[in-house]
Amino acid sequence: MTNILTIGDIHGCLDQLRRLVELCEQEAGPQRSKFIFLGDYIDRGPDSRGVIEFLINFQKWSPNQIICLRGNHEQLLLDAIEGEDAEINWLSNGGQATLRSYGVSRAKDLPIFHLDWIRSLSFFHDDGRRFFVHAGVHPDRPLDQQRTRDLLWIREPFLSSSKDFGRLVVHGHSPLDNGIPDLRPNRLNLDTGAVYGRSLTAAVFANHQLSPSKFLKADKSN
């Protein structure tokens, strides 16, 4: 049996990420485990560079079992490299914190290796029971016909939809003010607002169960 450990939006909160991964590994014990990260590793928080380096190094242990998805903030960064207007947009959405963590002044000056890793990130992961994605899906489109923009950016009409998507959609992107994961019959929101001083949260799935068996969290250190 494989545990599936899914972690929501990180946004440069490296200390919480380290603690949460440690908790996840303790929870999994000797059993096989798969990690799925839902995107938004950078921007706003204090150590975007540290988060990217942690994930790259962590993924080396088992690339097929440690899956990192792309979030809208990773996409904003990639777009920023291509044009000045897009860079201004990225900076206004938390990109300045990322530049500070790298000690550079422009998006194009970030390490090529890190940028190539970000470019390699998938937009979703479907395990047959759950559909893991950063933002969500459009209710009017089948899962295999989703638009990239919706996978990265959608809120409505996804968040208010009661549609059965044929999978439990596991997502982040929309911060939960109360810091509590939002589990509904058709979706699970794991963005518990770590960068806003709340917990970073992981959902623990047993492979044979649709819904999480428990949640783990790492709070911000005082």
Stockholm file with secondary structure:
# STOCKHOLM 1.0

chainA/1-222         MTNILTIGDIHGCLDQLRRLVELCEQEAGPQRSKFIFLGDYIDRGPDSRGVIEFLINFQKWSPNQIICLRGNHEQLLLDAIEGEDAEINWLSNGGQATLRSYGVSRAKDLPIFHLDWIRSLSFFHDDGRRFFVHAGVHPDRPLDQQRTRDLLWIREPFLSSSKDFGRLVVHGHSPLDNGIPDLRPNRLNLDTGAVYGRSLTAAVFANHQLSPSKFLKADKSN
#=GR chainA/1-222 SS CEEEEEECCCTTCHHHHHHHHHHHHHHHTTSEEEEEECSCCSSSSSCHHHHHHHHHHHHHHCTTTEEEBCCHHHHHHHHHHHCHHHHHHHIIIIIHHHHHHHTCSSGGGSCHHHHHHHHTCBSEEECSSEEEESSCCCTTSCGGGCCHHHHHHCCTTTTTCCCCCSSEEEECSSCCTTCCCEECSSEEECCCCGGGTSCEEEEEEETTCSSCSEEEEECCCC
#=GC SS_cons         CEEEEEECCCTTCHHHHHHHHHHHHHHHTTSEEEEEECSCCSSSSSCHHHHHHHHHHHHHHCTTTEEEBCCHHHHHHHHHHHCHHHHHHHIIIIIHHHHHHHTCSSGGGSCHHHHHHHHTCBSEEECSSEEEESSCCCTTSCGGGCCHHHHHHCCTTTTTCCCCCSSEEEECSSCCTTCCCEECSSEEECCCCGGGTSCEEEEEEETTCSSCSEEEEECCCC
//
